[in-house]
Amino acid sequence: QTCALPILIFIVLFSFYTCSAQFVNGVGIFGAGMASRHKYTDSNSPERFGSHKSKYIIRPAGGIVADFGRWDYGKWRTEFEYNTMGAKEISSSDGTEKKLKNKLDYISWNNFLKLQLETFSGFPYILIGARCQYLFKNKPEIYQSILNQSNQFHFSWNVAAGFEFMAYGPIRFFTEYHLANDLPSLYNKENLKVRNLTHELRVGLMYKFRAKTENCNAPIYNDIY
C-alpha cells in the first residue's frame, strides 16, 4: 500500500514516454554481490539483544535498469531489482559459539538522479536516490520474534558511483558501487530499533538507443548513443 501510488505514477509515465525513443536513453541488465548487516539499538532492555552490529553476509542480486533523458550530464535512472540481504549473528547461548544467518529477500523499485561526465575511456557518474522495497522472503535463524515482524514495505536511501565504458556499438559495459541504509528502521517497537546497512557491487550491460534528430521530412538517427 505504501508503494501503490508511486508505482501507478511510474507505470503511467513509463507507458507515455517509452512511445518515444527520444526519451529512452538505454536499457540493461546487471548482476551484483551484496554485503549487508543489521544494527540493533535496544534502549529498553540491552541484555535481550544488546546494542550491537551483526556480521556481514554476502549474497547475490540482480535486476533490470533503464536510463531516461537526453541531457548530456544528467539522466533519470529507474530499476527493478531482486535484493538478497540479511546478516550473520554469533550465538553462544548453550556455551558453544554458533554462526547463524538471517536472510531477507526483497523486490525493490529504485529511482536515482544520474549525474555524469564524459572522458576519453567512458562516462564516470554518481547516482543519488532511494529504494522502495517489498519483503518477499524472510528466513531468520535467530531473533525470529523480531525479524518476523519486519516492515513489509520500507524505504532506503542510496548513493552510488559508477563507470560506463566507451564502446563503438550500442552495447556498453558498466560497473557500480552502491551504499544503502534504511530510512525508517526495519523494525521499531518497544524501544528496539533494527536497521539494515548494505554495500553492493554491480556489473552489467547497457544497450544505448541512438539519438533521433527531426527534420521536415522524416526522423534521422545519428551515431551518438
Salt bridges, closest charged atoms under 4 A:
ASP42 OD2 - ARG48 NH2 3.43
ASP67 OD1 - ARG77 NE 2.62
ASP67 OD2 - LYS114 NZ 2.72
GLU79 OE2 - ARG77 NH1 2.91
GLU79 OE2 - ARG202 NH1 2.70
GLU81 OE1 - ARG131 NH1 3.14
GLU81 OE1 - ARG202 NH2 3.10
GLU89 OE1 - HIS52 NE2 3.09
ASP94 OD2 - LYS98 NZ 3.51
ASP105 OD1 - ARG59 NH1 2.77
GLU164 OE1 - LYS114 NZ 3.66
GLU164 OE2 - ARG172 NH1 2.73
GLU164 OE2 - LYS208 NZ 3.61
GLU176 OE2 - ARG77 NH1 3.11
GLU176 OE1 - HIS178 NE2 2.75
GLU176 OE1 - ARG202 NH1 3.21
ASP182 OD1 - HIS154 NE2 3.20
GLU200 OE1 - ARG131 NH2 2.58
GLU200 OE2 - ARG202 NE 2.95
GLU214 OE2 - LYS212 NZ 3.41
